[in-house]
Amino acid sequence: MPWMERTEPLLPSLAVLTRRLDEARAARMEALLADHTMEVREVAAACHALGQETRPPEADLQIIDRVAERLLNALRQGTAAEGPWLRRLHDLDERVRSQELEILDRDDVPDGLKRFAMRTLDWLNFGLGAYPLWAHAVRRALGPRTTAHVYDLAAGTGGFMRYLAKHPPAGYHLRLTSSDLRPDYVALGAAAASEGRVHFDVRDATDLRGLADVDLFVCTQATHHLTPGQVVRALAQAVTFAPCGILIIDVHRSLAVALAASIGTAMVLPFPLLILDGFQSVRRGYTPGELALLARLAGARRIDAHPWGAAYAVLHARA
């Protein structure tokens, strides 16, 4: 986010070192996949089954979950043996990284508070300039496909699609759908949308069956809510069903971004729950190299994974 970018100079060395670590890990990806050929083939077969009309057996889904977690950990651990500096960076990343649920994902948090947080996040993204940046990324992902159906996954109340409805890229004619697993979030978004320019759908981001008319899937600020296996499931279907694949924009895991997110939230909206949740969101996030590995497991062959400033990890994956 722009306010994250402004706080990056507070910790410039940490942001740079995090990128160096991720680049070192990404450089090991092909060798890692080659070393686990049989497991990669098992995942490929299970991902192929995801594209069929009938949901695959639970055993196939467990294969995806198990192998994705194992290979991601292997990618992380491998750099720890490549020298003292990388080992120290790896140790720092291990301290930052967390798999604990965000506060707002816990069952004991009232639904009303969760809805308030979603509305606040929409307001922050719009007011602080995140949505225009994402709209530019959507235009680049669509390329010359100026008439397209863009489908947003795990979108909460659909603030980004509502923004695109009012501010489409020049020369583009977009059909827009916003989806989320929670019906109350979807209802909030539908109530806020104007003139029916956005369609709203209750959907699990890991089950995209029946969506054969989508040109580009997007997933913004949500991938960190998913396990590695769930990310692979969503990617496998998205690159199969959509000619432009999937565009993921999410927080970039690093100590620098975690602190910047907390400081920025405290400056703009000093609500303790949101400050703590923002910090935990970054700790759960993926790096570009990790997203690239998950995309390869999902069967994507055209992969563009890179940091976007200090704040974002971006992945555009196609079949």
C-alpha positions in Angstrom: 0.0 0.0 0.0 1.2 3.6 -0.5 1.5 4.2 3.2 3.6 1.0 3.5 5.9 2.3 0.8 6.3 5.6 2.7 7.3 3.7 5.8 9.8 1.4 4.1 12.7 3.8 4.5 12.4 3.2 8.2 13.8 -0.3 7.6 15.4 -0.3 4.2 18.1 -2.9 4.9 15.6 -5.4 6.2 13.4 -5.1 3.1 16.4 -5.6 0.8 17.7 -8.6 2.8 14.3 -10.2 2.7 14.3 -10.0 -1.1 17.8 -11.4 -1.3 16.7 -14.4 0.7 13.6 -14.9 -1.5 15.7 -14.7 -4.7 18.1 -17.3 -3.3 15.2 -19.6 -2.5 13.6 -19.0 -5.9 16.8 -20.0 -7.6 16.6 -23.4 -6.0 13.0 -24.1 -7.2 13.8 -26.1 -10.4 16.3 -28.3 -8.6 13.8 -28.9 -5.8 11.1 -29.9 -8.2 13.5 -32.2 -10.0 14.4 -33.9 -6.7 10.7 -34.6 -6.0 9.5 -35.7 -9.4 7.2 -38.4 -8.2 5.5 -36.2 -5.7 5.1 -33.4 -8.3 3.5 -36.0 -10.6 1.1 -37.0 -7.9 0.1 -33.4 -7.4 -0.3 -32.9 -11.1 -2.7 -35.8 -11.3 -4.7 -34.5 -8.3 -4.8 -31.0 -9.8 -6.1 -32.4 -13.1 -9.0 -34.0 -11.2 -9.9 -30.6 -9.8 -10.8 -29.4 -13.2 -13.5 -32.1 -13.7 -17.2 -31.7 -12.9 -17.1 -34.1 -10.0 -15.2 -33.1 -6.9 -12.1 -35.3 -6.6 -11.8 -37.8 -3.6 -10.6 -36.3 -0.3 -7.4 -38.4 -0.7 -6.4 -36.4 -3.8 -6.9 -33.2 -2.0 -4.8 -34.4 0.9 -2.0 -35.3 -1.6 -2.0 -31.6 -2.8 -2.0 -30.3 0.8 0.7 -32.6 2.0 3.1 -32.2 -0.9 2.7 -28.4 -1.1 3.5 -28.0 2.6 6.5 -30.4 2.3 8.0 -28.7 -0.7 7.5 -25.2 0.6 9.3 -26.1 3.8 12.1 -27.8 1.8 12.5 -24.6 -0.3 12.8 -22.5 2.9 15.1 -24.9 4.7 17.4 -25.4 1.8 18.8 -21.8 1.9 19.8 -22.3 5.6 22.6 -24.6 4.5 24.1 -22.2 1.8 26.2 -20.0 4.0 26.2 -18.0 7.2 24.4 -14.9 5.9 21.6 -16.8 4.3 21.3 -18.9 7.4 20.9 -15.8 9.5 18.3 -14.4 7.1 16.5 -17.7 7.2 16.4 -17.7 11.0 15.0 -14.2 11.0 12.3 -15.2 8.5 11.4 -18.2 10.7 10.9 -15.8 13.6 8.6 -13.6 11.5 6.6 -16.4 9.8 3.5 -17.6 11.6 0.7 -20.1 10.8 -1.5 -18.9 13.6 -5.0 -17.7 12.6 -5.6 -14.0 12.3 -7.7 -12.6 15.1 -10.6 -11.9 12.7 -10.6 -15.5 11.4 -11.2 -16.9 14.8 -14.6 -18.4 15.7 -14.8 -16.5 19.0 -14.7 -13.0 17.3 -18.2 -11.6 16.9 -19.5 -11.5 13.3 -20.4 -7.9 13.7 -16.8 -7.0 14.5 -15.6 -9.0 11.5 -18.0 -7.1 9.2 -16.8 -3.8 10.7 -13.2 -4.8 9.9 -14.1 -5.7 6.3 -15.8 -2.3 5.7 -12.8 -0.6 7.3 -10.4 -2.5 5.0 -12.5 -1.4 2.0 -12.3 2.2 3.2 -8.5 2.0 3.7 -7.8 0.5 0.3 -9.8 3.1 -1.4 -8.7 6.1 0.6 -5.0 5.2 0.6 -4.8 4.4 -3.1 -4.4 0.6 -3.3 -7.3 0.0 -5.7 -5.9 2.2 -8.5 -2.6 0.2 -8.3 -4.5 -3.1 -8.5 -6.6 -1.8 -11.4 -3.3 -1.1 -13.3 -2.2 -4.6 -12.6 -5.5 -6.1 -13.9 -5.1 -4.1 -17.1 -1.6 -5.5 -17.6 -2.8 -9.1 -16.9 -5.6 -8.8 -19.4 -3.3 -7.3 -22.1 -5.2 -6.9 -25.4 -8.3 -8.7 -24.1 -10.3 -5.5 -23.8 -13.7 -7.3 -23.3 -13.4 -9.7 -20.4 -14.9 -11.3 -17.3 -12.9 -10.6 -14.2 -13.7 -12.8 -11.2 -12.4 -11.8 -7.7 -11.8 -14.7 -5.2 -12.0 -14.4 -1.4 -13.0 -10.8 -2.0 -14.8 -10.0 1.3 -17.3 -7.3 0.6 -16.0 -6.8 -2.9 -14.5 -3.3 -2.6 -12.1 -3.8 -5.5 -14.7 -5.0 -8.0 -16.9 -2.1 -7.0 -14.0 0.3 -7.6 -13.4 -1.3 -11.0 -17.0 -0.9 -11.9 -16.7 2.9 -11.4 -13.2 3.2 -12.7 -12.5 0.6 -15.4 -9.2 0.8 -17.3 -9.6 3.1 -20.3 -10.8 1.2 -23.4 -11.8 -1.9 -21.4 -15.3 -3.4 -21.1 -15.3 -5.6 -18.1 -17.9 -7.9 -16.6 -17.1 -8.1 -12.9 -17.9 -10.7 -10.2 -17.0 -10.6 -6.6 -17.0 -13.8 -4.5 -16.5 -14.9 -0.9 -17.2 -17.9 1.2 -19.1 -15.9 3.8 -22.7 -15.0 2.8 -22.8 -12.0 5.1 -19.8 -10.4 3.5 -21.3 -11.0 0.0 -24.6 -9.5 1.2 -22.8 -6.4 2.5 -21.0 -5.9 -0.8 -24.2 -6.4 -2.9 -25.9 -3.8 -0.8 -23.1 -1.3 -1.3 -22.9 -1.9 -5.1 -24.7 0.5 -7.4 -26.8 -0.3 -10.5 -25.9 -3.9 -10.5 -22.6 -3.4 -12.2 -21.0 -6.1 -10.1 -22.3 -9.6 -9.7 -21.8 -11.2 -6.3 -21.3 -14.9 -5.7 -21.0 -17.1 -2.5 -18.1 -19.4 -3.4 -15.1 -21.2 -1.9 -11.9 -20.0 -3.6 -10.7 -23.5 -3.8 -13.7 -24.8 -5.8 -14.1 -23.0 -9.1 -16.1 -25.7 -10.9 -18.7 -24.2 -13.3 -16.8 -21.0 -14.0 -15.9 -21.6 -17.7 -16.6 -18.1 -18.8 -14.0 -16.3 -16.7 -11.1 -14.5 -18.5 -9.1 -13.5 -15.4 -9.3 -14.5 -11.8 -7.9 -12.1 -9.2 -7.2 -12.6 -5.5 -6.1 -9.5 -3.6 -5.1 -9.4 0.1 -6.5 -12.9 0.7 -3.9 -15.5 -0.2 -2.4 -15.3 3.3 -5.6 -16.7 4.7 -5.1 -19.9 2.7 -2.8 -22.8 3.4 -0.2 -23.8 0.8 -2.4 -26.7 -0.4 -5.4 -24.4 -0.7 -3.4 -21.9 -2.8 -2.3 -24.7 -5.1 -6.0 -25.9 -5.5 -7.1 -22.4 -6.4 -4.2 -21.8 -8.8 -4.7 -25.2 -10.5 -8.3 -24.5 -11.4 -7.8 -20.8 -12.2 -5.0 -21.4 -14.8 -7.2 -24.2 -16.3 -10.4 -22.3 -16.6 -9.3 -18.7 -17.4 -7.2 -17.9 -20.5 -5.5 -15.0 -18.7 -5.0 -17.2 -15.6 -4.9 -15.6 -12.1 -3.5 -12.5 -10.7 -2.6 -12.6 -7.0 -1.6 -9.4 -5.1 -1.0 -9.9 -1.4 1.2 -8.7 1.5 4.8 -9.6 1.2 6.0 -11.4 4.3 8.9 -9.7 6.0 9.7 -8.0 9.3 9.9 -4.6 7.5 6.4 -4.9 6.1 5.0 -6.3 9.3 6.2 -3.3 11.3 5.3 -0.9 8.5 1.7 -2.3 8.4 1.4 -1.9 12.2 2.8 1.6 12.2 0.7 2.7 9.2 -2.5 1.3 10.6 -1.9 2.9 13.9 -1.3 6.3 12.2 -4.5 6.1 10.1 -6.9 4.1 12.3 -5.6 3.4 15.8 -7.9 0.5 16.5 -5.9 -2.2 18.4 -7.6 -5.2 16.8 -6.8 -4.0 13.3 -3.3 -3.2 14.2 -2.6 -6.6 15.6 -4.5 -8.3 12.8 -2.5 -6.4 10.2 0.8 -7.6 11.8 -0.4 -11.2 11.8 -1.6 -10.9 8.2 2.0 -10.1 7.1 3.4 -12.9 9.2 1.1 -15.4 7.4 2.0 -14.0 4.0 3.9 -15.6 1.1 7.0 -14.3 -0.7 7.1 -14.1 -4.5 9.4 -17.1 -4.7 7.0 -19.2 -2.6 4.1 -18.2 -4.7 6.1 -19.2 -7.9 6.7 -22.7 -6.4 3.0 -23.2 -5.6 2.1 -22.0 -9.1 4.5 -24.6 -10.6 3.0 -27.3 -8.5 -0.5 -26.2 -9.7 0.6 -26.7 -13.3 1.2 -23.1 -14.4 3.9 -22.7 -17.0 3.9 -18.9 -17.6 4.7 -17.4 -14.2 5.6 -13.9 -13.3 6.3 -13.6 -9.6 7.9 -10.5 -8.2 7.8 -8.0 -5.3 5.9 -4.8 -5.9 7.7 -2.2 -3.8 8.2 -3.4 -0.2 4.5 -4.1 0.5 3.3 -6.6 -2.1 4.1 -10.0 -3.4 2.6 -10.3 -6.9 2.0 -13.5 -9.0 0.5 -13.7 -12.5 0.2 -17.4 -13.5 -1.1 -18.9 -16.7 -1.3 -22.4 -18.1 
